[in-house]
Amino acid sequence: MTSDSIVIDMFYPQPVAQVWAALTSAEALAAWLMPNNFEPRVGHRFTFRTTPDQFWDGTVYCEVVALEKPQRVAYTWQNTASHLDTLVTFTLEPAAGGTHLRLEHSGFASGGTAGLTVRDLLASGWSPRILRERLPGYLNERQVHDQKETRP
């Protein structure tokens, strides 16, 4: 983690195409991240929605700003509580036996101390829960499902 970014590198034993599908399908994103109306199209504005709490309304406003199949997808990330406009970028690379994924969530320094607090809160979700538990769980589940469908 830098003062401006959350950077997390992960390895998944699935091929790039499967990880890419998990990052660029509204149904997949809903399964491992949050319900949404994502479309893999540059310029598409969409929202992630989760249960509101005392600190925010549960909505993240986004816009797809980069889509380079199957290497990179990036979208803005803004919620009314933090007043920060940040950027989430997923980069994929083939690796021996699977896929290397890099998440970079940047743009926190512009919010000063409050922005860095938001960075720390989001880092505590991205790393242990989302990228180390929920996304791999989804990928494993899909892989088992796909294997069952291809068996005679």
PLY file of the C-alpha trace (Angstrom):
ply
format ascii 1.0
element vertex 152
property float x
property float y
property float z
element edge 151
property int vertex1
property int vertex2
end_header
0.00 0.00 0.00
1.26 3.46 -0.88
-0.02 6.75 0.49
-2.31 7.03 -2.54
-3.12 3.42 -3.43
-4.10 -0.02 -2.31
-2.09 -2.52 -4.36
-2.73 -6.24 -3.99
-1.17 -9.02 -6.05
-2.90 -12.39 -6.13
-2.51 -15.72 -7.90
-5.52 -17.82 -8.88
-5.21 -21.34 -10.32
-7.82 -20.62 -12.99
-7.02 -19.47 -16.54
-7.16 -15.78 -17.45
-10.47 -16.22 -19.32
-12.23 -17.45 -16.16
-10.84 -14.68 -13.97
-11.68 -12.10 -16.66
-15.27 -13.36 -16.76
-15.50 -12.96 -12.97
-14.36 -9.32 -13.29
-16.54 -8.32 -16.24
-19.92 -10.00 -15.71
-22.58 -8.26 -13.64
-23.81 -11.64 -12.38
-20.30 -12.72 -11.36
-19.50 -9.38 -9.70
-22.75 -9.64 -7.74
-21.74 -13.09 -6.51
-18.34 -12.10 -5.11
-18.39 -8.30 -4.73
-21.75 -6.51 -4.69
-25.03 -6.39 -6.63
-24.60 -4.07 -9.62
-25.64 -3.08 -13.11
-22.17 -3.36 -14.66
-21.71 -3.68 -18.42
-18.26 -4.27 -19.95
-18.30 -1.10 -22.04
-16.09 1.98 -21.73
-18.22 4.95 -20.66
-20.90 2.80 -18.99
-22.01 4.28 -15.68
-23.10 1.76 -13.08
-23.55 1.28 -9.36
-22.60 -1.29 -6.78
-25.16 -1.56 -3.99
-24.91 -3.11 -0.56
-26.62 -2.73 2.78
-26.44 0.88 4.03
-24.99 1.53 7.47
-24.49 4.51 9.76
-21.56 5.77 7.68
-22.86 5.56 4.10
-25.88 4.80 1.93
-24.45 1.54 0.54
-24.06 2.80 -3.04
-20.82 3.09 -5.01
-21.06 5.12 -8.23
-18.79 3.94 -11.02
-17.91 4.45 -14.66
-15.93 2.03 -16.84
-12.85 3.97 -18.04
-10.71 1.15 -19.49
-11.47 -2.25 -20.95
-8.68 -4.20 -22.61
-9.90 -7.79 -22.93
-8.62 -9.91 -21.23
-5.84 -7.90 -19.55
-7.30 -4.84 -17.85
-10.55 -3.36 -16.62
-10.73 -0.07 -14.73
-13.57 1.97 -13.32
-14.05 5.02 -11.17
-15.28 4.43 -7.62
-17.14 7.13 -5.72
-19.57 7.23 -2.85
-21.32 10.19 -1.34
-20.00 9.56 2.18
-16.30 9.92 1.32
-16.56 12.49 -1.48
-13.51 10.81 -3.02
-13.19 9.98 -6.70
-10.95 6.94 -6.80
-10.00 4.44 -9.48
-10.13 0.64 -9.33
-7.93 -1.18 -11.85
-7.69 -4.94 -12.27
-4.81 -6.23 -14.39
-4.49 -9.88 -15.38
-1.47 -11.79 -16.66
-1.16 -15.47 -17.50
1.10 -17.31 -15.07
2.29 -20.89 -14.81
-0.75 -22.84 -13.64
-3.17 -19.92 -13.56
-3.53 -16.16 -13.47
-1.75 -13.30 -11.73
-4.21 -10.56 -10.73
-3.18 -7.10 -9.60
-5.69 -4.78 -7.99
-4.78 -1.13 -7.71
-7.29 1.15 -6.03
-5.88 4.68 -6.23
-6.76 8.31 -5.63
-6.98 8.50 -1.85
-4.26 11.11 -1.15
-6.41 13.90 -2.61
-8.74 13.45 0.37
-6.03 14.21 2.93
-6.25 12.41 6.26
-9.89 11.45 5.66
-8.94 9.95 2.29
-6.20 7.88 3.87
-8.67 6.62 6.48
-11.00 5.53 3.66
-8.00 3.83 1.96
-7.27 1.87 5.13
-10.92 0.82 5.55
-11.18 -0.34 1.95
-7.82 -2.15 2.14
-9.15 -4.18 5.07
-11.97 -5.40 2.83
-10.18 -5.85 -0.51
-7.32 -7.93 0.82
-8.54 -10.50 3.31
-12.22 -10.82 2.51
-12.77 -10.03 -1.13
-9.63 -11.09 -3.00
-8.49 -13.87 -0.64
-11.90 -15.40 0.17
-14.84 -14.30 -1.94
-13.29 -14.12 -5.43
-11.39 -17.43 -5.10
-14.51 -19.03 -3.64
-16.52 -17.85 -6.63
-13.84 -19.02 -9.09
-13.64 -22.45 -7.46
-17.42 -22.79 -7.47
-17.61 -21.85 -11.17
-14.81 -24.28 -12.02
-16.62 -27.16 -10.29
-19.90 -26.16 -11.99
-18.23 -25.97 -15.42
-16.55 -29.36 -14.92
-19.88 -30.98 -14.03
-21.49 -29.55 -17.17
-18.75 -30.91 -19.45
-18.81 -34.47 -18.08
-20.65 -37.04 -20.22
0 1
1 2
2 3
3 4
4 5
5 6
6 7
7 8
8 9
9 10
10 11
11 12
12 13
13 14
14 15
15 16
16 17
17 18
18 19
19 20
20 21
21 22
22 23
23 24
24 25
25 26
26 27
27 28
28 29
29 30
30 31
31 32
32 33
33 34
34 35
35 36
36 37
37 38
38 39
39 40
40 41
41 42
42 43
43 44
44 45
45 46
46 47
47 48
48 49
49 50
50 51
51 52
52 53
53 54
54 55
55 56
56 57
57 58
58 59
59 60
60 61
61 62
62 63
63 64
64 65
65 66
66 67
67 68
68 69
69 70
70 71
71 72
72 73
73 74
74 75
75 76
76 77
77 78
78 79
79 80
80 81
81 82
82 83
83 84
84 85
85 86
86 87
87 88
88 89
89 90
90 91
91 92
92 93
93 94
94 95
95 96
96 97
97 98
98 99
99 100
100 101
101 102
102 103
103 104
104 105
105 106
106 107
107 108
108 109
109 110
110 111
111 112
112 113
113 114
114 115
115 116
116 117
117 118
118 119
119 120
120 121
121 122
122 123
123 124
124 125
125 126
126 127
127 128
128 129
129 130
130 131
131 132
132 133
133 134
134 135
135 136
136 137
137 138
138 139
139 140
140 141
141 142
142 143
143 144
144 145
145 146
146 147
147 148
148 149
149 150
150 151
